[in-house]
Amino acid sequence: MPGSVLGIDAIREARERIKPYIRRTPIERSRTLSEILGTDVFVKYELFQKTGSFKVRGAFNKLLSVGPDGRAGGVVAVSGGNHAQAIAYAGSVLGIEAVVIMPESTPETYINATRGYGAVIDLQPTIAAAFDRVEKYRSEGMIFVHPFDDPEVMAGQGTLGLEICDDVPDVTDVLVSIGGGGLAGGVSTAIKAESPGTRIWGVETEGADAMAKALAAGKPVELPAITSIAKTLGAPSVSETTLAIAAANLEGVTVVSDGEAVEEMVFILERLKVLTEPAASCTLAAAKRLRTNFRKESRVVLILCGGNTGVRDLCKHVGTFC
């Protein structure tokens, strides 16, 4: 059962453990989005988190949980996105050697940012080859931190859900992006414990829809390739654990197109004055599709989970879709 893997007590403990190392990101009511959706809409600005995404919550909780002796040999991670930067940053703050194995297709902005936080970069031809490479570093005594299939990582991500319940205590609906399902798993576990009646809606993009396919099949499904531009949603498959939590806690998963995500990314930039990733702006696209599920008195929270979009990527996306 999901609760045997991740419980509210672990998330509450994570909140206290990581508090000195992360930002408590703001939630604000958006008048513009409330008028568009015909209900009260709040935005959780998690893109203001250190390193630009929620991932540092899980990274710090994992590394702090193992203690100084356990992490003396260093830490290794596989990521072409925000998990890479989170591990690199957490490692630098805690004085831990960090190696991040990345596929060669990783955008230069992510490589440079991860290296800038102090990590050693090991480039591999594919994401599969990157995961295969992990055993080399484990054999040398390094701790492997999975990007989502880890209870301490999920508990750290779940602290975001506690903040939502604190700041919008009568929240009725939350929209959360899904990659491998760690964020959705942690957030939904926290919110369902604090506010059982709140509905959690998962969001993916076409070509990075591993959770939607897994829920339909009743088991994890391996995507042959990640074709969406929302690369930070690009887990090739979810895990048995994250699938079980999603099946128990989510109302469903709405899959939107890359074009919808980019259109909303531009709208958010113009009206809310923040630059998100397509992996975050997709929540607004999904909210528009789901608007008939909201009442006038609903209190809807959109999680903008990350903002690591480079200017060149923004121009390319706008040129392609707008």
N, C-alpha and C positions, 0 to 999 in steps of 0.2 A: 504494500500500500504506500502511496506517496508520503503519508504522514510519518511512516517509519524511517524514511530517508531524510526528510526535512520537516522540522516542526517550528512552531512559533518561538519556543524558548531559545532555539539556536539562533534565530534571527534577532531576537532581543539581545542576546549575548554579543552577537556580531556588532550590533549598533554601538554598544559601549566599547568594544574592542577597537573599532576603527575610527571612533569619533575624533581622536586627535589628528588623524591623517587625511580626512576627506572634508569636502564642503557640504554643508546642508543646503542644497540647492533650492531656489525659490519656487513657489507656486503662486500664480497670479490669475485672476479672472480676466478673460479677454472679452471685451465688449464686442469687438469685431466678430469673433468666432461665435459668440453667444447669439448675435443677431442673425448670422448665417444659418446656424443650426437650430434656432428657435428654442434654445434652452440655455441654462447656465453652463458655460464652458470654462474650465480652468486649464492652464498650461503648466506642466511640471518641467522647468527649464534645467533638465539634467545635463544638457550640453555645456552648462557652465561649470560642470564638475572638473576637477583636476584631470589633465590629459584630454579633456573634451568629450568624455563619455562616462557612462555608469561603471565601466569595467574595473576601475580602481577599487570599488567597494569590495568586489569579490577577491581581487588580487591581494589586497591588504589583509582581509580576513583569513585567507588561506595561509599566507606567510606568517602572520602573527599567531595562528593556531598551532603551527608546528613547533614554535619556540626556537630560541637561538641555536641550540645544539642541532636540531633537526635541519635547520637551513644553512648550517655552516659550509656545506659542500656546494652551495649555489642553487640556482633555480633555472629550469629550462621550460620553454613554452613553444607552442606552435601557433602561429597567427600571421595573417596578412592584413590585420586591421587593428581595431582598438584594444584587443586583449594584449597585443604586442607592446603597445605603448604603456598600458597599465602595469604589466609585469616589469618592464624596464624602469618605470618611474618608482614603483614600490620597492624594487630592488635597490635603486640608488638611495632612496630615503632610509631604508633599513640596513644599508651597508652590505647587501648581498650581491654576489656575482650573478649576472643574469645573461642567459643565452636565449635568443629568440630565433627559431627556425622558421623561415618564410619561403613561400613559393616564389619563383622568379617573376611571376606575373604581378607581384605586389607593387602598387603605385609608389613612385619615388618619394612622394610626400610622407607616406607611412614609414618607409625605410629610413629616411633622414630623421624623422621625429623619434623613432625608436632608438636609433643610434645616438641621437642627441640626448636622450635620457640616460645613456651610459651602457646600454646592452651591447653584447657582441651579436652580430647578425650572421646567420648561417643560411645562405640561399640554396634552395633545392629546386629541381625542375618542376615538381608538382606538389600539391598539398599532400597527396598520398605518400610521396617520397619524404616529405617533411616529417610526417608522423612516424614513418619507418626509421628515421634518423634519431628519434627520441631515445631509443634504447642505448645508443652509444653514450649519451650524456648521463643517463640513469646509471649505467655501469660504472661511471666515474664518480658517483655519489651525489648527483644533482637531483633535486625534487622536481618532478614533472607536475605542472599546474595545467589541468585540462581547461579549455575555455568555457565549458558549461557543465560537463558531466562530473561534478564534484560537489558534495554537500556543503563544504565550507565556502566554496565560490558562490553557490546559489544562495546560501544564507547571507552572504555579504550583499548580493544584489537585492535580496529581500528587504534590506533596510530602507530602500527607496519606497517600498510599499508602506512601511511604518510612518514615514514622513508624510505621505499622502493622507493617511488616516488622521494624523495629528492636525494637519493644516486644512483639510476639508472633511471634517468629521461626519458629515451627512452625505458623503460621496455615494452616488448611485451606480456610476459606470466608469470604468477605466479602460483605455485603449493602450495596448502595449505591443511593441514590435517583437518579432520572434526570429532568431537566427537558429541557434541550437536548442533554445528553450530555457536557458539558465535564468535570464532576466524574468521572463514570464512565469517560470516556476517559483522563483523567490518572491516576486511581487504578489502573485496570486495567493501564495500560501500565507503571506503576511496579512493581506487585505481580507481574505476569507476568515482568518482567525479574529481579526479586529472588527470586521463588519460583514458578517456572513451573507447579508442580502445584496451586497454590492456585486454587480456583474462585471466580469473581466472579459474583454474582447481581444483576441489575438489578431495580429496583422502581419502579413507577409507580402512580398512582391512576386510577380510571375517570374519564374526562373530561379527563385530562391525560396521555394515553398515546400520545404522538407516536412514541416509540421502538418500542413494541410494534407499532404499526401499520406503521411503516417497515420493521421487520424482516420482518413478514409479507408486505409488498408488494415488498420488495427495493429500495426507493427511498424517499426522504423523502415523507411524506404531510402535507398541510396540514390541520390540524384546523379545522373550521368555526367552533368556539368552544371556549373553555376552560370547562368546566362543573364541574370539581372545586373543592372548597374549598381544595385544596392549591395556592394561586396561585403559590407559588414553584417549582412544577413546571410552570408553565403556558407552556412554549414552544409556539407554534403549530405548529412543525415542527422536526425535528432537521436537521442538515446532512449533506451527503455524507460529510464527514470523520468526524463523530461516529458516524454510522451504520456506516461501515467499521470503525472501532475496536470498536464494540459487537459487530458481527458476528464479528470475529476473536477477541475476548477474553471475551465474556460467555457463561455457560451458558445464559442466557435472560433474559427480563424477566417478572416476576410482577406482574400488575395487581390491586390490591386496591381495595375500595370505600372511599368517604369514611367510611362508618360504622365500618369496621374500623380505619381510621387514627385516628379520634377515640377509639374504645374503647381503643386502645393508648396514645394520648396521655394519657388519663386514668390508665391503669394505670401508665405510666412516671412520671407526676407523683406518684401516691400511693406507689409503691414505690421508685423511684430518686430521687425528690425533685427532679426537674428538669422544667421546662415546655418541651416541644419544639414544633415546627411539625408539622402533619399530614404535611408533606413529609419529615419525619424519622421520625416514629413509624410510618410505613407500613412501614419496614424490619422492625419487630417483627411486624407483621401478616403480612408475606411469610415471615418465618422460621417462623412457625407453620404456614403452608401447606407449606413446604418441609422440615419436620422429618424426614420419612422419608428424606431425602437425607443426613442427618447421622448419624454413628456416635457411640457413647458417647465414643470417644477423639478426636472432632473438636475443632477449635479455631475457633470461629465468631466473627467480628467484625461487630457491627452499627454502622454509622456514623450517629450522630445529627448530621446535617449542619447544622441550624439551630434556633434557639429564639426567633425573632422573632414570637411569637404574643401579641397584646394580650389583656388580661384580658377586654375586651368580646367579642372574637372567641372566646375560650375559653368564656365563658358561652353565647354563641350556638350554638357547635358542640355543647356538652354538652346544651343544651336541645333541639336538633334530633335528635341521634343517641342520646342516652343516657337 
